[in-house]
Amino acid sequence: MKKKKTAKQIAAIVCIVLLVALYLITLLSAIFAFPGWQRLFSGCLICTVAVPILLWIFIWLYGQFEQKHTIASFDIGQTDADRTQNADEANAAQN
């Protein structure tokens, strides 16, 4: 049975396709001189940096809204179980 794709998977696939297209357009605009190639080249380079950052923000926001540990979480190396244990310990210390 085919598994349904999640929003994170769809966003990752879209970003991969977008980055590959940007790399290809950047390469072609660097090789072939045509009117306006400088603006296209600059725009592609800017988007090459901006797209992964936007994907990271999307994944981070998803983790925040769903209360899940994601690859974009600031607590690198901790799992959901570690976060739950730390929260339980903090609650016990307050009581």
C-alpha positions in Angstrom: 0.0 0.0 0.0 1.3 3.4 -0.9 2.1 5.7 2.0 0.6 9.3 2.0 3.2 12.0 1.7 3.4 14.5 4.5 3.7 18.2 4.2 7.4 18.1 5.1 8.1 15.5 2.4 6.2 17.6 -0.2 8.0 20.7 0.8 11.4 18.9 0.7 10.6 17.6 -2.8 9.5 21.0 -4.1 12.7 22.6 -2.7 14.9 19.9 -4.2 13.3 20.4 -7.6 13.5 24.2 -7.2 17.2 24.1 -6.2 18.1 21.9 -9.2 16.2 24.2 -11.5 18.0 27.2 -10.0 21.4 25.6 -10.4 20.6 24.8 -14.0 19.4 28.3 -14.8 22.5 29.8 -13.0 24.8 27.6 -15.0 23.1 28.4 -18.3 23.0 32.1 -17.6 26.7 32.1 -16.7 27.6 30.2 -19.9 25.3 32.0 -22.4 25.4 35.8 -22.7 21.9 37.1 -23.4 20.1 40.4 -22.5 19.5 40.5 -18.8 21.7 37.6 -17.9 23.3 39.5 -15.0 20.0 40.0 -13.2 18.9 36.4 -13.8 22.3 35.1 -12.5 22.1 37.3 -9.4 18.5 36.4 -8.7 19.3 32.7 -9.0 22.3 33.0 -6.6 20.1 34.8 -4.0 17.3 32.2 -4.3 19.9 29.4 -3.9 20.6 30.8 -0.4 17.0 31.8 0.4 15.2 28.6 -0.6 17.0 26.3 2.0 16.6 29.0 4.7 12.8 29.2 4.0 12.6 25.4 4.0 14.4 25.3 7.4 11.9 27.9 8.8 9.0 25.9 7.5 10.2 22.7 9.1 11.0 24.5 12.4 7.5 26.1 12.4 6.0 22.7 11.8 7.8 21.3 14.8 6.7 24.2 16.9 3.0 23.8 16.0 2.9 20.1 16.2 5.1 20.0 19.4 7.5 17.6 17.7 11.3 17.4 17.5 12.4 18.1 13.9 15.8 18.4 12.2 15.4 22.2 12.5 14.9 22.2 16.3 17.4 24.2 18.3 18.0 21.3 20.7 20.3 19.3 18.5 20.8 15.7 19.6 17.7 15.4 21.7 14.7 13.2 20.8 11.1 13.7 21.7 11.6 11.3 24.7 14.5 13.5 25.9 12.3 16.6 25.7 9.5 14.9 27.5 11.8 13.7 30.3 13.3 17.2 30.6 9.9 18.8 30.8 8.8 16.2 33.5 12.0 17.0 35.5 11.3 20.7 35.2 7.7 20.3 36.4 8.9 18.1 39.3 11.4 20.8 40.3 8.7 23.4 40.3 6.4 21.4 42.6 
